[in-house]
Amino acid sequence: MKAYGKVHKYGDNVDTDVIIPARYLNSADPKELATHCMEDIDKDFVNKVADGDIMVANLNFGCGSSREHAPIAIKASGISCVIASTFARIFYRNAINIGLPILECDEAAKGIDAGDEVEIDFDTGVITNKTKNQTYQAQPFPEFMKGIINAGGLLNSLKK
């Protein structure tokens, strides 16, 4: 399982209220949520993001409310993976539950810049910055998590 895309970079403490503002939580439609993803921190995100792109952030990504809408909006926007120094625990679990791959790797989060092209090998945990010709090692997913992500989320994995 691999991902490849252009990086959208953010800082520390990106909370769920800026990932998907509360004023849009009256919808559970992933496509609708995606149209407002990151708009309070990056107004042009929805115009710049392409399928397969990668989001990179620093410490405590996904802090704040425990809404599943945040990883749903990110995934529906086309982001194939989020890399961060650390994730808020509830965001981490919600992301896996809905099938959004996320990797904690402080070195990668610090070394990768906006616009860099990055490739991720989820089987090995290797993150390759193609722009800078640098590699980083994240913890690869255990088999059960790969199964959840490959199925598109926890509920889908239980149907098999």
C-alpha positions in Angstrom: 0.0 0.0 0.0 1.5 3.3 -1.1 0.6 7.0 -1.4 2.1 9.7 -3.4 1.3 13.4 -3.6 2.1 17.1 -3.0 2.3 18.3 0.6 0.0 20.8 2.3 1.8 21.9 5.5 0.4 23.1 8.8 1.8 23.9 12.3 1.1 22.9 15.8 -2.2 22.3 17.5 -4.4 22.2 14.4 -7.7 21.5 16.1 -10.9 19.9 14.7 -12.6 23.3 14.7 -10.3 24.5 11.9 -10.2 21.2 10.1 -14.0 21.4 9.8 -15.7 24.4 11.4 -18.7 23.6 13.7 -21.0 25.7 11.5 -20.9 22.9 8.9 -21.6 20.0 11.2 -25.3 20.0 10.2 -24.2 17.8 7.3 -22.8 14.2 7.5 -22.2 14.1 3.7 -18.4 13.6 3.2 -18.4 15.6 -0.1 -20.1 18.5 1.5 -17.7 18.5 4.5 -14.8 18.3 2.1 -15.8 21.7 0.5 -15.2 23.4 3.9 -12.1 21.4 5.0 -9.4 23.6 6.5 -11.2 26.8 5.4 -10.6 28.6 8.7 -6.8 28.1 8.5 -6.3 27.9 4.7 -9.0 29.5 2.6 -7.5 28.1 -0.6 -7.0 24.5 0.6 -10.1 23.2 -1.3 -8.9 24.8 -4.5 -5.3 23.5 -4.2 -5.8 20.0 -2.9 -5.8 17.1 -5.4 -6.6 13.4 -5.0 -3.6 11.7 -3.4 -2.1 14.8 -1.8 -0.6 14.5 1.7 -1.1 16.7 4.7 1.8 17.3 7.1 1.6 19.1 10.5 3.6 19.4 13.7 2.5 18.6 17.2 -1.0 17.7 18.5 -2.8 17.5 15.1 -6.5 17.0 15.5 -6.8 18.3 19.1 -10.2 19.7 20.3 -13.6 18.1 19.8 -13.8 14.4 19.2 -15.9 14.7 16.0 -15.4 12.1 13.3 -16.3 14.8 10.8 -12.7 16.1 10.9 -10.9 13.0 9.4 -13.9 12.4 7.2 -13.5 15.9 5.7 -9.8 15.4 5.2 -10.2 12.1 3.5 -13.1 13.3 1.3 -11.0 16.3 0.2 -8.6 13.8 -1.5 -5.8 13.7 1.1 -4.3 10.2 1.1 -2.4 10.5 4.3 -1.7 12.8 7.2 1.8 12.9 8.7 2.4 14.7 12.0 4.8 14.9 14.9 2.0 13.8 17.1 -1.8 13.4 16.9 -4.5 13.9 19.5 -5.5 10.4 20.6 -9.2 10.6 19.7 -8.4 12.0 16.2 -5.9 9.2 15.7 -8.6 6.6 16.5 -11.3 8.4 14.5 -8.9 8.6 11.5 -8.2 4.8 11.5 -12.0 4.1 12.1 -12.9 5.9 8.9 -9.9 4.6 6.9 -7.7 7.6 6.7 -4.0 6.6 7.0 -2.0 8.7 9.5 1.6 8.4 10.5 3.5 9.9 13.4 7.0 10.9 12.4 8.5 14.0 14.0 11.6 14.0 11.7 9.4 13.9 8.6 7.0 16.5 10.0 9.9 18.9 10.5 11.8 18.1 7.3 9.0 18.2 4.8 7.8 21.5 3.4 4.6 22.7 1.7 4.7 21.8 -2.0 7.2 18.9 -1.6 6.3 15.7 -3.3 6.2 12.8 -1.0 5.8 9.0 -1.3 4.8 6.8 1.5 5.1 3.0 1.7 2.6 2.0 4.4 4.0 -1.6 4.5 7.5 -0.4 5.6 6.7 3.0 7.1 9.2 4.6 4.8 8.4 8.2 3.9 10.4 9.6 0.9 10.6 13.2 0.2 11.1 13.1 -3.6 11.7 16.9 -3.8 14.6 16.8 -1.3 15.7 13.2 -1.8 15.3 12.5 1.9 13.8 9.5 3.7 12.2 9.1 7.1 11.1 6.1 9.0 7.7 5.9 10.6 6.2 3.0 12.4 4.4 0.8 9.8 0.8 -0.1 10.4 0.1 -3.5 12.1 -1.8 -5.9 10.0 -5.2 -5.3 11.7 -4.9 -1.6 11.0 -3.9 -2.1 7.4 -7.0 -4.3 7.1 -9.2 -1.5 8.4 -7.6 1.2 6.2 -7.7 -1.1 3.1 -11.4 -1.7 3.7 -12.1 2.0 3.8 -12.8 2.0 7.6 -13.8 -0.1 10.6 -17.4 -0.7 9.6 -16.4 -1.8 6.2 -13.8 -4.2 7.6 -16.4 -5.9 9.8 -18.6 -6.7 6.8 -15.9 -9.0 5.3 
